[in-house]
Amino acid sequence: MTATFTRSEIPNPATAPGDPRIGHLLGGHVNGTSKPRVVLIGFPSDEGVHRNGGRVGAAGAPTEIRRWLYRLTPDAQNHESFCELVERTLDLGDLACSDDVGRDQGALAEVLAPYLEDGIFPIILGGGHETSFGHFLGYAGSDRKVDVINWDAHPDVRKLLDDKGHSGSPFREALLHPSGACRRYTVAGLLPQSVAASHLNFLDDNRGRWIWGADLTAPAVNAIYAETDGPTLVSFDIDAVDQTAAPGVSAPSVGGMEVGLWLHAAYQAGRNPKVASVDLVECNPVHDVDGRTARLAAVTVWQVLRGLAERE
């Protein structure tokens, strides 16, 4: 299949000289002789959320996240390296999506595979959590084994509905994929009022493990990344964050992660050399309040970039 990309016109902020923003720097050093270090890809799908009974609206997230991301300044604590990274970050736009989730996931996989093979770091802006199975298929399609870490209030290992995947099934699909490409799956941030015991049993039987949100600390976050064995896919479901800070999501969480810990997890994902790609999902601008969730999503991406800029 041939992937089609669309682009939303997002104006860069007018700033004074010496006050550049990410939107001004993005892709400035990517040309025919210099390949990107990072690619941004939007996956504006929320059909999987609809199938799973969630609040639709996540399809609008990639554009809204970019709107806030482009306004952010480079890291003042590591300015030169951060600017160099952003100048070698290519925004490909949004993959054209439909109501055929499986086809769209396959298209995302085809786009991702060559970047993964070439050591270029993809950041995928969802969309619902169906984004992550397409993300995983990029590894399976390039014959690469991968560890998966998911920061989430839910395990997302639900059964398919009428043999169709959805936003609640991506990691069941990855763990059961005939390629065996998913070495193991870790989900961290679970809320006991949002988890079925049968889903934990499934993880016990299928190379999965979980960490409750109440057990998460900065050292625990660091330990999760330290235990990865090789190339690692990290998924950030923003509904893991408490709804006071992230009201605009498909399934709001009461008692979710504190913002500082969430951003620490994003920074460590960028900094860890075993992490090869990330996605950010379930931001829902339709239900957001004052852009609160989209701004947090943008800073989450910023923290991943900050970590990447510090890699040796």
N, C-alpha and C positions, 0 to 999 in steps of 0.2 A: 504494500500500500504506500501511497505517497502522502506525506504529512503536509498539511497546509497551515501556515501561521498567519495570524492577524495581529495588528498593532493598534493600540489605543493611543491617541495623541495626549501625552501628559506633559504639560509645559514645565520647563525647569524654572525654579525660583530666580527672581532677579536679586542678585547679591552684589556687594561691593567687591572690588579687587582684593585678593587675599583672603576671601571668604568663600571658597568653592564648596559645592555640594555634590553629593554622589551623582545626581543627574547630569552635572556638568562634566564629570570625569569619565563616566561609564563608557567603556569600549574605546577610549581615546588612543590606545596603543595596539589595537587589534587590526592587523592588515594582512596583506598577502604573504608577508615574510614573518609575521609574529602571530602564533596561535594563541587563543585565549587560555587563561588559567582556570576561569570559571565561566559557566554559562547559566543564565537565568531562563527558565522556561515556565510559562503559565499553562495550567491545565484546568480550564474553566468548566469543570463538570460538577453537577450536583444531582444528576439522575440517580446515582447510587444512594444519595441521601434520601431522595424521594422514595426509592424502593425500600429503604430501611426505616421509614416512618419518621425521619428527622425533619427539621425546619429547613426548607429549601432557601437558597440565596447565596450559597457558597460559590456559585459560578461567577459572581461578580467580584470575588476576592482578589484575583491577580492584579486587576487594574487598580483597585483601591489600595492594596499593599504597596504597589509601585508609587502611587501618588504620594504616600508618606515617606517611603524609602528614598526617593529622589531628593527630598528636602533635607535629609540628614547630612551632617558634616562628616568628613573623614575623622578617624580616631586621632584626637589631639595628643594622645600619649604615645602614638606610634605613627606619626603623620606620613612620613615618606613611604614606609612599606605599605601602609593602608592605601594611599593614593596609587601607588604602583599596581597593587592588586586590582583596584577598581578600574583602572585604565586598561587592565587586561581581562575585564569581565564583560562578556558579550550578552546582551539581552536579546534573545531570539524572538520575543513576542509570545503570543498565546497560541497553543495548538488548537486548531478548530475542532470542537467537540460536538457530539450529537446526543441522541437518546440511546445509542448503541454503546453501552459501557465497555463491553468486551472489545469491540473494534477500536474504540478510542484508546483503551489501555494498550492494545497491540501497536497502535501508531506511536504512542509515547515511548514504548519499549524500543521501537526501531530508531527513533530519534536519539535516545539515550545511549544505546549500545556502542556506537563508534566513539563517543566522548569518553565513556568508561574505559574502553580499550586503550584510548590514547592518554589516559591519566588526567583528563580535564574534569574538573569538579562541577557536577550539575547541582543547581538549587532549583527545585520544582515548587512553584507556587500553585497549590490547589485552591479551589476545588474541594470536593468531599474526600473522605478517606479512601474511596475507590482509587484515588490517585496513586496510592502506595503499591497496589498490585501491579499497575502498569510500570511503576518505578522498578519494582523487583524484577519484572519480566525483562527489563534492560540488561540485568545481570544474567538471567537464565539464557537470554538470546545470545549473549557473548560468551557462554560456557564458563561463567565465573561463579565460584562459590561465594556466599556472602553471609555475614552475621547481620541480624536486624535488631535495632533498638527502637522502641516506640515509646515516646513520652505521651501518656494518655491516661484518661480516667477509666477507659474501657479496654478490654483485651482485643476487641475487634476480630474475634474468631467465630462469629456466628455462622450457621449453616447458610448455604445459598438458598435463594427463594426462587422456586420454579426453575432450578438449574442456572440461575443468573446471579452473578456477583453483585455486591452492593457496598455501601460505605461501612457496614459492620462485618464484612467477611474477608478483607484483604489478606490478613495474616494466616487465616485458615487456608486460603488458597495458596499462599506462598509455602506454608509448611507441607502441604499435600501435593505440591506441584511435582509432576513426574520427573522433572530434571534433577530433583534433589538439591537444587542450588542453594536453598536456605539451610545453612548449617545449624543455626539455632536462632531462637527468637526471645528477646527480653522486652517485657513491657513494664514500665515504671510510672508510678503516679496513680495506681488504681484506687478507686473509692469503693469501699465494701458495699455501699448502697446501690452501686451501679454495675455490679459484677455478678453474673450467674455462676453458681458453684460448678455447673457442668462445663463451663468454659475453662475454669481452672483445671478440671479433670482432663480436658482435651489437651491443655498445655503440658500437664504431667506426662501424658502419653506421646507427645509429639515434639520433643526437643525444645520445649518452651519453659520459661520461668517468669515470675512476676515479683514486683516490689510494690508494696502498698505506699500510697502517698504519705501516710503518717510516718513512714520509716525513711523518708528521703531527707538527706542533709547534703551539704556541699561535698564532704568526704565520700558519702555514698554515691553521689553522682560521678565523682572522679573514679571510684572503684568500678562502676559499671563500664565506663569507657576503657579502663585499664585491662579488663578481662576479655576484650574482644580478641579473636584469634587471627584475623586477617581483614580483608576489605569489608567495610561495614556501611550499611545503609541506615541512616537515622531519620525517623519520622517524628515531626513535631505536630501533634494534634492540639490545637490551642484551647480545646475544651478541657484540657488537663488543668488549666489555670482557673482559679476561683472566679465565679461569675461577677464578682464585684469589680474585677480588673478586666474581665473578658466577657462582657454580656452578649456580644455579637458572634455567637457560635451556633452550630447546628443542634447541640445538646448541652445546655449550660450545666455547670458543676457547682454544687454547694460544698465548700470545704476543700476545694482544689488547691493546686500548687500556688505558693507565694511567688510573686513576680520575680524577685531577685534570684530565687533558686532556678526558676524556669530560664532566665537569661543566662545564668551560669551554665546550665546544661547546653544552651546554644553555643556559648563561647567555647566550651570544652569540645563540642563536636567539631568546630572549625579547627581547633588547636591539635586534636589528636590525629597523627599521621595515618592511622588505620581507617579513619572515616573517609569514604570515597564519594559520598553524595548525601544530600538531605532533601527532604520535602517538608513543606509547611501546609497544613490542611485545616479545614473546617471553620475558617474565618468566614463570617456571614455578615456582610455589610447591611443587608436588609434589616437585621435586628440589632445593629450596633447602636451605641449611644455616644454622641460627640466624637465619633471616629476612634473611640477608646481601644477597641480590639484590633482594628487595622493598624493603628499606631504601634501597638504592642507587637503585632506581626512584623511590621517593618523593622523595629528595633531587634527582633529575634534574628532576622536575616542579617542585620548590621553586626550583631554579636558573632554570628557564624563567620562573616567576612573578617571581623577583628581577629578571631582565632586563626583563620587561614593566613592572615598577614603575618602572624607570629611564627608560623611553621618554618623550620630550618631546612 
